[in-house]
Amino acid sequence: MTRGTALLLVAAALVVLGTDPAFAQCAMCRRALQSPEGQHMIGAFRSGILFLLAAPFAVFGTVATLAVRRFRRTPGAGGDEPAR
């Protein structure tokens, strides 16, 4: 194991083990989210996050599919051509 790898592992361990749980809400926000209306809002927020994540994955999947299809359709792809 090189010195750089060991240092990276120690730094990663300190970051993971040295952090406190982060509660990024004030007491009023926490109390509001514990109500039934707040639970509904949390569910809507999570659904919105998943909806917004779907667009980049759809674009990447479309581009990757088109690239693979084009690569497979191209004759001689992969270096099968004789050298000139």
Buried (B, 14 or more C-beta within 10 A) or exposed (E): EEEEEEEEEEEEEEEEEEEEEEEEEEEEEEEEBEEEEBEEEEEEEEEEEEEEEEEEEEEEEEEEEEEEEEEEEEEEEEEEEEEE
